[in-house]
């Protein structure tokens, strides 16, 4: 239900132009540089919605996506993303292993965990997440967190 809500919101607002307007509020000159983002989430509407939202974020120049832990680690090693978004719906062993390894091997990479509940929020903090959002978050909140992390 939450995944469907996020997808519907993203699609509706992209169609209406509201997300695009949000990105146009600030001039491109204000940005120091645009970042590479990686989404680690299973295929589906949630990942597609995240990709659409990130594509509208003025701080993001490109968005890659992978389905699982091993693909995530390869993508981080190869592309050195500035920002990684990890879906809390992945296997808990996978997500925390990936997060810890990213923070060890690429400590400059900012990681956002998109959790399902408070327990995942605690685990994400312990594993080194730079930010945690509980699903159902607004696009505005996501943009604020991204802006803060990429300053």
Chimera marker file (.cmm) of the C-alpha trace (Angstrom):
<marker_set name="trace">
<marker id="1" x="0.000" y="0.000" z="0.000" r="1" g="1" b="0" radius="0.5"/>
<marker id="2" x="2.779" y="2.469" z="0.889" r="1" g="1" b="0" radius="0.5"/>
<marker id="3" x="4.725" y="1.560" z="-2.245" r="1" g="1" b="0" radius="0.5"/>
<marker id="4" x="1.617" y="2.124" z="-4.342" r="1" g="1" b="0" radius="0.5"/>
<marker id="5" x="1.030" y="5.473" z="-2.622" r="1" g="1" b="0" radius="0.5"/>
<marker id="6" x="4.578" y="6.674" z="-3.316" r="1" g="1" b="0" radius="0.5"/>
<marker id="7" x="4.351" y="5.593" z="-6.966" r="1" g="1" b="0" radius="0.5"/>
<marker id="8" x="0.977" y="7.260" z="-7.440" r="1" g="1" b="0" radius="0.5"/>
<marker id="9" x="2.211" y="10.454" z="-5.778" r="1" g="1" b="0" radius="0.5"/>
<marker id="10" x="5.354" y="10.561" z="-7.908" r="1" g="1" b="0" radius="0.5"/>
<marker id="11" x="3.518" y="9.905" z="-11.146" r="1" g="1" b="0" radius="0.5"/>
<marker id="12" x="0.709" y="12.364" z="-10.393" r="1" g="1" b="0" radius="0.5"/>
<marker id="13" x="3.087" y="15.122" z="-9.371" r="1" g="1" b="0" radius="0.5"/>
<marker id="14" x="5.460" y="14.534" z="-12.248" r="1" g="1" b="0" radius="0.5"/>
<marker id="15" x="2.506" y="14.738" z="-14.619" r="1" g="1" b="0" radius="0.5"/>
<marker id="16" x="1.250" y="17.922" z="-12.966" r="1" g="1" b="0" radius="0.5"/>
<marker id="17" x="4.754" y="19.351" z="-13.099" r="1" g="1" b="0" radius="0.5"/>
<marker id="18" x="4.944" y="19.915" z="-9.348" r="1" g="1" b="0" radius="0.5"/>
<marker id="19" x="8.174" y="18.007" z="-8.843" r="1" g="1" b="0" radius="0.5"/>
<marker id="20" x="9.715" y="19.772" z="-11.819" r="1" g="1" b="0" radius="0.5"/>
<marker id="21" x="8.671" y="23.124" z="-10.383" r="1" g="1" b="0" radius="0.5"/>
<marker id="22" x="10.349" y="22.216" z="-7.102" r="1" g="1" b="0" radius="0.5"/>
<marker id="23" x="13.643" y="21.710" z="-8.909" r="1" g="1" b="0" radius="0.5"/>
<marker id="24" x="13.308" y="24.976" z="-10.800" r="1" g="1" b="0" radius="0.5"/>
<marker id="25" x="12.906" y="27.008" z="-7.608" r="1" g="1" b="0" radius="0.5"/>
<marker id="26" x="16.666" y="27.068" z="-7.234" r="1" g="1" b="0" radius="0.5"/>
<marker id="27" x="18.965" y="28.026" z="-10.041" r="1" g="1" b="0" radius="0.5"/>
<marker id="28" x="21.448" y="25.493" z="-11.293" r="1" g="1" b="0" radius="0.5"/>
<marker id="29" x="24.206" y="28.008" z="-10.452" r="1" g="1" b="0" radius="0.5"/>
<marker id="30" x="23.612" y="27.445" z="-6.729" r="1" g="1" b="0" radius="0.5"/>
<marker id="31" x="24.760" y="23.845" z="-6.956" r="1" g="1" b="0" radius="0.5"/>
<marker id="32" x="28.438" y="23.182" z="-6.459" r="1" g="1" b="0" radius="0.5"/>
<marker id="33" x="28.265" y="19.936" z="-8.423" r="1" g="1" b="0" radius="0.5"/>
<marker id="34" x="25.701" y="17.349" z="-9.271" r="1" g="1" b="0" radius="0.5"/>
<marker id="35" x="25.898" y="13.912" z="-7.698" r="1" g="1" b="0" radius="0.5"/>
<marker id="36" x="25.660" y="10.337" z="-8.885" r="1" g="1" b="0" radius="0.5"/>
<marker id="37" x="23.023" y="8.310" z="-7.037" r="1" g="1" b="0" radius="0.5"/>
<marker id="38" x="22.490" y="4.566" z="-6.699" r="1" g="1" b="0" radius="0.5"/>
<marker id="39" x="19.203" y="2.952" z="-5.706" r="1" g="1" b="0" radius="0.5"/>
<marker id="40" x="19.446" y="-0.511" z="-4.132" r="1" g="1" b="0" radius="0.5"/>
<marker id="41" x="15.935" y="-1.958" z="-4.290" r="1" g="1" b="0" radius="0.5"/>
<marker id="42" x="14.080" y="-4.788" z="-5.935" r="1" g="1" b="0" radius="0.5"/>
<marker id="43" x="12.394" y="-4.039" z="-9.243" r="1" g="1" b="0" radius="0.5"/>
<marker id="44" x="8.952" y="-2.509" z="-9.012" r="1" g="1" b="0" radius="0.5"/>
<marker id="45" x="6.956" y="0.626" z="-8.457" r="1" g="1" b="0" radius="0.5"/>
<marker id="46" x="8.826" y="1.754" z="-5.344" r="1" g="1" b="0" radius="0.5"/>
<marker id="47" x="12.181" y="1.737" z="-7.134" r="1" g="1" b="0" radius="0.5"/>
<marker id="48" x="10.673" y="3.348" z="-10.234" r="1" g="1" b="0" radius="0.5"/>
<marker id="49" x="9.117" y="6.090" z="-8.103" r="1" g="1" b="0" radius="0.5"/>
<marker id="50" x="12.412" y="6.750" z="-6.332" r="1" g="1" b="0" radius="0.5"/>
<marker id="51" x="14.193" y="6.981" z="-9.646" r="1" g="1" b="0" radius="0.5"/>
<marker id="52" x="11.623" y="9.490" z="-10.924" r="1" g="1" b="0" radius="0.5"/>
<marker id="53" x="11.971" y="11.587" z="-7.784" r="1" g="1" b="0" radius="0.5"/>
<marker id="54" x="15.770" y="11.529" z="-7.874" r="1" g="1" b="0" radius="0.5"/>
<marker id="55" x="15.769" y="12.476" z="-11.535" r="1" g="1" b="0" radius="0.5"/>
<marker id="56" x="13.851" y="15.612" z="-10.501" r="1" g="1" b="0" radius="0.5"/>
<marker id="57" x="16.293" y="16.503" z="-7.708" r="1" g="1" b="0" radius="0.5"/>
<marker id="58" x="18.576" y="19.371" z="-8.774" r="1" g="1" b="0" radius="0.5"/>
<marker id="59" x="21.539" y="17.865" z="-6.892" r="1" g="1" b="0" radius="0.5"/>
<marker id="60" x="21.450" y="14.596" z="-8.866" r="1" g="1" b="0" radius="0.5"/>
<marker id="61" x="23.020" y="14.236" z="-12.308" r="1" g="1" b="0" radius="0.5"/>
<marker id="62" x="22.443" y="10.497" z="-12.833" r="1" g="1" b="0" radius="0.5"/>
<marker id="63" x="20.629" y="7.636" z="-11.142" r="1" g="1" b="0" radius="0.5"/>
<marker id="64" x="21.642" y="3.986" z="-11.359" r="1" g="1" b="0" radius="0.5"/>
<marker id="65" x="19.686" y="1.101" z="-9.889" r="1" g="1" b="0" radius="0.5"/>
<marker id="66" x="20.521" y="-2.418" z="-8.768" r="1" g="1" b="0" radius="0.5"/>
<marker id="67" x="18.464" y="-5.278" z="-7.329" r="1" g="1" b="0" radius="0.5"/>
<marker id="68" x="20.652" y="-6.911" z="-4.707" r="1" g="1" b="0" radius="0.5"/>
<marker id="69" x="23.662" y="-6.736" z="-2.399" r="1" g="1" b="0" radius="0.5"/>
<marker id="70" x="26.310" y="-8.144" z="-4.709" r="1" g="1" b="0" radius="0.5"/>
<marker id="71" x="25.234" y="-5.842" z="-7.563" r="1" g="1" b="0" radius="0.5"/>
<marker id="72" x="25.228" y="-2.908" z="-5.141" r="1" g="1" b="0" radius="0.5"/>
<marker id="73" x="28.775" y="-3.546" z="-3.994" r="1" g="1" b="0" radius="0.5"/>
<marker id="74" x="29.998" y="-3.912" z="-7.593" r="1" g="1" b="0" radius="0.5"/>
<marker id="75" x="28.240" y="-0.675" z="-8.619" r="1" g="1" b="0" radius="0.5"/>
<marker id="76" x="29.694" y="1.240" z="-5.661" r="1" g="1" b="0" radius="0.5"/>
<marker id="77" x="33.213" y="-0.018" z="-6.422" r="1" g="1" b="0" radius="0.5"/>
<marker id="78" x="32.903" y="0.760" z="-10.122" r="1" g="1" b="0" radius="0.5"/>
<marker id="79" x="30.981" y="4.068" z="-10.153" r="1" g="1" b="0" radius="0.5"/>
<marker id="80" x="31.769" y="5.623" z="-6.743" r="1" g="1" b="0" radius="0.5"/>
<marker id="81" x="28.305" y="7.136" z="-6.230" r="1" g="1" b="0" radius="0.5"/>
<marker id="82" x="27.913" y="10.154" z="-3.986" r="1" g="1" b="0" radius="0.5"/>
<marker id="83" x="24.574" y="8.905" z="-2.656" r="1" g="1" b="0" radius="0.5"/>
<marker id="84" x="23.149" y="5.418" z="-2.097" r="1" g="1" b="0" radius="0.5"/>
<marker id="85" x="19.507" y="4.759" z="-1.219" r="1" g="1" b="0" radius="0.5"/>
<marker id="86" x="18.894" y="1.339" z="0.336" r="1" g="1" b="0" radius="0.5"/>
<marker id="87" x="15.412" y="-0.178" z="0.489" r="1" g="1" b="0" radius="0.5"/>
<marker id="88" x="14.669" y="-1.664" z="3.909" r="1" g="1" b="0" radius="0.5"/>
<marker id="89" x="12.607" y="-4.365" z="2.192" r="1" g="1" b="0" radius="0.5"/>
<marker id="90" x="15.767" y="-6.159" z="1.094" r="1" g="1" b="0" radius="0.5"/>
<marker id="91" x="16.924" y="-9.067" z="3.220" r="1" g="1" b="0" radius="0.5"/>
<marker id="92" x="18.084" y="-7.629" z="6.541" r="1" g="1" b="0" radius="0.5"/>
<marker id="93" x="21.383" y="-9.477" z="6.267" r="1" g="1" b="0" radius="0.5"/>
<marker id="94" x="21.968" y="-8.015" z="2.820" r="1" g="1" b="0" radius="0.5"/>
<marker id="95" x="21.113" y="-4.423" z="3.586" r="1" g="1" b="0" radius="0.5"/>
<marker id="96" x="23.232" y="-4.108" z="6.724" r="1" g="1" b="0" radius="0.5"/>
<marker id="97" x="26.179" y="-5.928" z="5.139" r="1" g="1" b="0" radius="0.5"/>
<marker id="98" x="26.064" y="-3.626" z="2.109" r="1" g="1" b="0" radius="0.5"/>
<marker id="99" x="25.727" y="-0.516" z="4.257" r="1" g="1" b="0" radius="0.5"/>
<marker id="100" x="28.662" y="-1.448" z="6.501" r="1" g="1" b="0" radius="0.5"/>
<marker id="101" x="30.864" y="-2.358" z="3.553" r="1" g="1" b="0" radius="0.5"/>
<marker id="102" x="30.081" y="0.885" z="1.718" r="1" g="1" b="0" radius="0.5"/>
<marker id="103" x="30.917" y="2.924" z="4.824" r="1" g="1" b="0" radius="0.5"/>
<marker id="104" x="34.248" y="1.084" z="5.201" r="1" g="1" b="0" radius="0.5"/>
<marker id="105" x="35.311" y="1.128" z="1.544" r="1" g="1" b="0" radius="0.5"/>
<marker id="106" x="33.775" y="4.453" z="0.456" r="1" g="1" b="0" radius="0.5"/>
<marker id="107" x="33.248" y="6.496" z="3.646" r="1" g="1" b="0" radius="0.5"/>
<marker id="108" x="32.538" y="9.666" z="1.642" r="1" g="1" b="0" radius="0.5"/>
<marker id="109" x="29.465" y="8.023" z="0.087" r="1" g="1" b="0" radius="0.5"/>
<marker id="110" x="26.270" y="9.184" z="1.786" r="1" g="1" b="0" radius="0.5"/>
<marker id="111" x="23.751" y="6.421" z="2.515" r="1" g="1" b="0" radius="0.5"/>
<marker id="112" x="20.019" y="6.790" z="3.095" r="1" g="1" b="0" radius="0.5"/>
<marker id="113" x="18.051" y="3.803" z="4.365" r="1" g="1" b="0" radius="0.5"/>
<marker id="114" x="14.379" y="3.742" z="3.429" r="1" g="1" b="0" radius="0.5"/>
<marker id="115" x="12.983" y="1.711" z="6.280" r="1" g="1" b="0" radius="0.5"/>
<marker id="116" x="9.687" y="0.057" z="7.020" r="1" g="1" b="0" radius="0.5"/>
<marker id="117" x="9.675" y="0.512" z="10.810" r="1" g="1" b="0" radius="0.5"/>
<marker id="118" x="11.445" y="1.795" z="13.923" r="1" g="1" b="0" radius="0.5"/>
<marker id="119" x="13.478" y="-1.396" z="14.347" r="1" g="1" b="0" radius="0.5"/>
<marker id="120" x="15.054" y="-0.872" z="10.942" r="1" g="1" b="0" radius="0.5"/>
<marker id="121" x="15.699" y="2.734" z="11.894" r="1" g="1" b="0" radius="0.5"/>
<marker id="122" x="17.775" y="1.573" z="14.881" r="1" g="1" b="0" radius="0.5"/>
<marker id="123" x="19.613" y="-1.056" z="12.832" r="1" g="1" b="0" radius="0.5"/>
<marker id="124" x="20.373" y="1.503" z="10.115" r="1" g="1" b="0" radius="0.5"/>
<marker id="125" x="21.901" y="3.895" z="12.636" r="1" g="1" b="0" radius="0.5"/>
<marker id="126" x="24.023" y="1.088" z="14.095" r="1" g="1" b="0" radius="0.5"/>
<marker id="127" x="25.214" y="0.091" z="10.604" r="1" g="1" b="0" radius="0.5"/>
<marker id="128" x="26.314" y="3.644" z="9.768" r="1" g="1" b="0" radius="0.5"/>
<marker id="129" x="23.468" y="5.159" z="7.726" r="1" g="1" b="0" radius="0.5"/>
<marker id="130" x="23.782" y="8.883" z="7.188" r="1" g="1" b="0" radius="0.5"/>
<marker id="131" x="19.991" y="9.263" z="7.151" r="1" g="1" b="0" radius="0.5"/>
<marker id="132" x="16.926" y="7.101" z="7.653" r="1" g="1" b="0" radius="0.5"/>
<marker id="133" x="13.491" y="7.750" z="6.241" r="1" g="1" b="0" radius="0.5"/>
<marker id="134" x="10.459" y="5.658" z="7.150" r="1" g="1" b="0" radius="0.5"/>
<marker id="135" x="8.423" y="4.780" z="4.066" r="1" g="1" b="0" radius="0.5"/>
<marker id="136" x="5.553" y="7.110" z="3.515" r="1" g="1" b="0" radius="0.5"/>
<marker id="137" x="7.945" y="10.092" z="3.547" r="1" g="1" b="0" radius="0.5"/>
<marker id="138" x="7.163" y="13.072" z="1.339" r="1" g="1" b="0" radius="0.5"/>
<marker id="139" x="9.168" y="14.058" z="-1.712" r="1" g="1" b="0" radius="0.5"/>
<marker id="140" x="9.950" y="17.333" z="0.046" r="1" g="1" b="0" radius="0.5"/>
<marker id="141" x="11.481" y="15.454" z="2.979" r="1" g="1" b="0" radius="0.5"/>
<marker id="142" x="13.558" y="13.301" z="0.615" r="1" g="1" b="0" radius="0.5"/>
<marker id="143" x="14.812" y="16.401" z="-1.214" r="1" g="1" b="0" radius="0.5"/>
<marker id="144" x="15.693" y="18.090" z="2.105" r="1" g="1" b="0" radius="0.5"/>
<marker id="145" x="17.681" y="15.065" z="3.287" r="1" g="1" b="0" radius="0.5"/>
<marker id="146" x="19.517" y="14.787" z="-0.028" r="1" g="1" b="0" radius="0.5"/>
<marker id="147" x="20.353" y="18.481" z="0.019" r="1" g="1" b="0" radius="0.5"/>
<marker id="148" x="21.676" y="18.265" z="3.587" r="1" g="1" b="0" radius="0.5"/>
<marker id="149" x="23.808" y="15.191" z="2.847" r="1" g="1" b="0" radius="0.5"/>
<marker id="150" x="25.297" y="16.547" z="-0.360" r="1" g="1" b="0" radius="0.5"/>
<marker id="151" x="26.204" y="20.030" z="0.918" r="1" g="1" b="0" radius="0.5"/>
<link id1="1" id2="2" r="1" g="1" b="0" radius="0.2"/>
<link id1="2" id2="3" r="1" g="1" b="0" radius="0.2"/>
<link id1="3" id2="4" r="1" g="1" b="0" radius="0.2"/>
<link id1="4" id2="5" r="1" g="1" b="0" radius="0.2"/>
<link id1="5" id2="6" r="1" g="1" b="0" radius="0.2"/>
<link id1="6" id2="7" r="1" g="1" b="0" radius="0.2"/>
<link id1="7" id2="8" r="1" g="1" b="0" radius="0.2"/>
<link id1="8" id2="9" r="1" g="1" b="0" radius="0.2"/>
<link id1="9" id2="10" r="1" g="1" b="0" radius="0.2"/>
<link id1="10" id2="11" r="1" g="1" b="0" radius="0.2"/>
<link id1="11" id2="12" r="1" g="1" b="0" radius="0.2"/>
<link id1="12" id2="13" r="1" g="1" b="0" radius="0.2"/>
<link id1="13" id2="14" r="1" g="1" b="0" radius="0.2"/>
<link id1="14" id2="15" r="1" g="1" b="0" radius="0.2"/>
<link id1="15" id2="16" r="1" g="1" b="0" radius="0.2"/>
<link id1="16" id2="17" r="1" g="1" b="0" radius="0.2"/>
<link id1="17" id2="18" r="1" g="1" b="0" radius="0.2"/>
<link id1="18" id2="19" r="1" g="1" b="0" radius="0.2"/>
<link id1="19" id2="20" r="1" g="1" b="0" radius="0.2"/>
<link id1="20" id2="21" r="1" g="1" b="0" radius="0.2"/>
<link id1="21" id2="22" r="1" g="1" b="0" radius="0.2"/>
<link id1="22" id2="23" r="1" g="1" b="0" radius="0.2"/>
<link id1="23" id2="24" r="1" g="1" b="0" radius="0.2"/>
<link id1="24" id2="25" r="1" g="1" b="0" radius="0.2"/>
<link id1="25" id2="26" r="1" g="1" b="0" radius="0.2"/>
<link id1="26" id2="27" r="1" g="1" b="0" radius="0.2"/>
<link id1="27" id2="28" r="1" g="1" b="0" radius="0.2"/>
<link id1="28" id2="29" r="1" g="1" b="0" radius="0.2"/>
<link id1="29" id2="30" r="1" g="1" b="0" radius="0.2"/>
<link id1="30" id2="31" r="1" g="1" b="0" radius="0.2"/>
<link id1="31" id2="32" r="1" g="1" b="0" radius="0.2"/>
<link id1="32" id2="33" r="1" g="1" b="0" radius="0.2"/>
<link id1="33" id2="34" r="1" g="1" b="0" radius="0.2"/>
<link id1="34" id2="35" r="1" g="1" b="0" radius="0.2"/>
<link id1="35" id2="36" r="1" g="1" b="0" radius="0.2"/>
<link id1="36" id2="37" r="1" g="1" b="0" radius="0.2"/>
<link id1="37" id2="38" r="1" g="1" b="0" radius="0.2"/>
<link id1="38" id2="39" r="1" g="1" b="0" radius="0.2"/>
<link id1="39" id2="40" r="1" g="1" b="0" radius="0.2"/>
<link id1="40" id2="41" r="1" g="1" b="0" radius="0.2"/>
<link id1="41" id2="42" r="1" g="1" b="0" radius="0.2"/>
<link id1="42" id2="43" r="1" g="1" b="0" radius="0.2"/>
<link id1="43" id2="44" r="1" g="1" b="0" radius="0.2"/>
<link id1="44" id2="45" r="1" g="1" b="0" radius="0.2"/>
<link id1="45" id2="46" r="1" g="1" b="0" radius="0.2"/>
<link id1="46" id2="47" r="1" g="1" b="0" radius="0.2"/>
<link id1="47" id2="48" r="1" g="1" b="0" radius="0.2"/>
<link id1="48" id2="49" r="1" g="1" b="0" radius="0.2"/>
<link id1="49" id2="50" r="1" g="1" b="0" radius="0.2"/>
<link id1="50" id2="51" r="1" g="1" b="0" radius="0.2"/>
<link id1="51" id2="52" r="1" g="1" b="0" radius="0.2"/>
<link id1="52" id2="53" r="1" g="1" b="0" radius="0.2"/>
<link id1="53" id2="54" r="1" g="1" b="0" radius="0.2"/>
<link id1="54" id2="55" r="1" g="1" b="0" radius="0.2"/>
<link id1="55" id2="56" r="1" g="1" b="0" radius="0.2"/>
<link id1="56" id2="57" r="1" g="1" b="0" radius="0.2"/>
<link id1="57" id2="58" r="1" g="1" b="0" radius="0.2"/>
<link id1="58" id2="59" r="1" g="1" b="0" radius="0.2"/>
<link id1="59" id2="60" r="1" g="1" b="0" radius="0.2"/>
<link id1="60" id2="61" r="1" g="1" b="0" radius="0.2"/>
<link id1="61" id2="62" r="1" g="1" b="0" radius="0.2"/>
<link id1="62" id2="63" r="1" g="1" b="0" radius="0.2"/>
<link id1="63" id2="64" r="1" g="1" b="0" radius="0.2"/>
<link id1="64" id2="65" r="1" g="1" b="0" radius="0.2"/>
<link id1="65" id2="66" r="1" g="1" b="0" radius="0.2"/>
<link id1="66" id2="67" r="1" g="1" b="0" radius="0.2"/>
<link id1="67" id2="68" r="1" g="1" b="0" radius="0.2"/>
<link id1="68" id2="69" r="1" g="1" b="0" radius="0.2"/>
<link id1="69" id2="70" r="1" g="1" b="0" radius="0.2"/>
<link id1="70" id2="71" r="1" g="1" b="0" radius="0.2"/>
<link id1="71" id2="72" r="1" g="1" b="0" radius="0.2"/>
<link id1="72" id2="73" r="1" g="1" b="0" radius="0.2"/>
<link id1="73" id2="74" r="1" g="1" b="0" radius="0.2"/>
<link id1="74" id2="75" r="1" g="1" b="0" radius="0.2"/>
<link id1="75" id2="76" r="1" g="1" b="0" radius="0.2"/>
<link id1="76" id2="77" r="1" g="1" b="0" radius="0.2"/>
<link id1="77" id2="78" r="1" g="1" b="0" radius="0.2"/>
<link id1="78" id2="79" r="1" g="1" b="0" radius="0.2"/>
<link id1="79" id2="80" r="1" g="1" b="0" radius="0.2"/>
<link id1="80" id2="81" r="1" g="1" b="0" radius="0.2"/>
<link id1="81" id2="82" r="1" g="1" b="0" radius="0.2"/>
<link id1="82" id2="83" r="1" g="1" b="0" radius="0.2"/>
<link id1="83" id2="84" r="1" g="1" b="0" radius="0.2"/>
<link id1="84" id2="85" r="1" g="1" b="0" radius="0.2"/>
<link id1="85" id2="86" r="1" g="1" b="0" radius="0.2"/>
<link id1="86" id2="87" r="1" g="1" b="0" radius="0.2"/>
<link id1="87" id2="88" r="1" g="1" b="0" radius="0.2"/>
<link id1="88" id2="89" r="1" g="1" b="0" radius="0.2"/>
<link id1="89" id2="90" r="1" g="1" b="0" radius="0.2"/>
<link id1="90" id2="91" r="1" g="1" b="0" radius="0.2"/>
<link id1="91" id2="92" r="1" g="1" b="0" radius="0.2"/>
<link id1="92" id2="93" r="1" g="1" b="0" radius="0.2"/>
<link id1="93" id2="94" r="1" g="1" b="0" radius="0.2"/>
<link id1="94" id2="95" r="1" g="1" b="0" radius="0.2"/>
<link id1="95" id2="96" r="1" g="1" b="0" radius="0.2"/>
<link id1="96" id2="97" r="1" g="1" b="0" radius="0.2"/>
<link id1="97" id2="98" r="1" g="1" b="0" radius="0.2"/>
<link id1="98" id2="99" r="1" g="1" b="0" radius="0.2"/>
<link id1="99" id2="100" r="1" g="1" b="0" radius="0.2"/>
<link id1="100" id2="101" r="1" g="1" b="0" radius="0.2"/>
<link id1="101" id2="102" r="1" g="1" b="0" radius="0.2"/>
<link id1="102" id2="103" r="1" g="1" b="0" radius="0.2"/>
<link id1="103" id2="104" r="1" g="1" b="0" radius="0.2"/>
<link id1="104" id2="105" r="1" g="1" b="0" radius="0.2"/>
<link id1="105" id2="106" r="1" g="1" b="0" radius="0.2"/>
<link id1="106" id2="107" r="1" g="1" b="0" radius="0.2"/>
<link id1="107" id2="108" r="1" g="1" b="0" radius="0.2"/>
<link id1="108" id2="109" r="1" g="1" b="0" radius="0.2"/>
<link id1="109" id2="110" r="1" g="1" b="0" radius="0.2"/>
<link id1="110" id2="111" r="1" g="1" b="0" radius="0.2"/>
<link id1="111" id2="112" r="1" g="1" b="0" radius="0.2"/>
<link id1="112" id2="113" r="1" g="1" b="0" radius="0.2"/>
<link id1="113" id2="114" r="1" g="1" b="0" radius="0.2"/>
<link id1="114" id2="115" r="1" g="1" b="0" radius="0.2"/>
<link id1="115" id2="116" r="1" g="1" b="0" radius="0.2"/>
<link id1="116" id2="117" r="1" g="1" b="0" radius="0.2"/>
<link id1="117" id2="118" r="1" g="1" b="0" radius="0.2"/>
<link id1="118" id2="119" r="1" g="1" b="0" radius="0.2"/>
<link id1="119" id2="120" r="1" g="1" b="0" radius="0.2"/>
<link id1="120" id2="121" r="1" g="1" b="0" radius="0.2"/>
<link id1="121" id2="122" r="1" g="1" b="0" radius="0.2"/>
<link id1="122" id2="123" r="1" g="1" b="0" radius="0.2"/>
<link id1="123" id2="124" r="1" g="1" b="0" radius="0.2"/>
<link id1="124" id2="125" r="1" g="1" b="0" radius="0.2"/>
<link id1="125" id2="126" r="1" g="1" b="0" radius="0.2"/>
<link id1="126" id2="127" r="1" g="1" b="0" radius="0.2"/>
<link id1="127" id2="128" r="1" g="1" b="0" radius="0.2"/>
<link id1="128" id2="129" r="1" g="1" b="0" radius="0.2"/>
<link id1="129" id2="130" r="1" g="1" b="0" radius="0.2"/>
<link id1="130" id2="131" r="1" g="1" b="0" radius="0.2"/>
<link id1="131" id2="132" r="1" g="1" b="0" radius="0.2"/>
<link id1="132" id2="133" r="1" g="1" b="0" radius="0.2"/>
<link id1="133" id2="134" r="1" g="1" b="0" radius="0.2"/>
<link id1="134" id2="135" r="1" g="1" b="0" radius="0.2"/>
<link id1="135" id2="136" r="1" g="1" b="0" radius="0.2"/>
<link id1="136" id2="137" r="1" g="1" b="0" radius="0.2"/>
<link id1="137" id2="138" r="1" g="1" b="0" radius="0.2"/>
<link id1="138" id2="139" r="1" g="1" b="0" radius="0.2"/>
<link id1="139" id2="140" r="1" g="1" b="0" radius="0.2"/>
<link id1="140" id2="141" r="1" g="1" b="0" radius="0.2"/>
<link id1="141" id2="142" r="1" g="1" b="0" radius="0.2"/>
<link id1="142" id2="143" r="1" g="1" b="0" radius="0.2"/>
<link id1="143" id2="144" r="1" g="1" b="0" radius="0.2"/>
<link id1="144" id2="145" r="1" g="1" b="0" radius="0.2"/>
<link id1="145" id2="146" r="1" g="1" b="0" radius="0.2"/>
<link id1="146" id2="147" r="1" g="1" b="0" radius="0.2"/>
<link id1="147" id2="148" r="1" g="1" b="0" radius="0.2"/>
<link id1="148" id2="149" r="1" g="1" b="0" radius="0.2"/>
<link id1="149" id2="150" r="1" g="1" b="0" radius="0.2"/>
<link id1="150" id2="151" r="1" g="1" b="0" radius="0.2"/>
</marker_set>
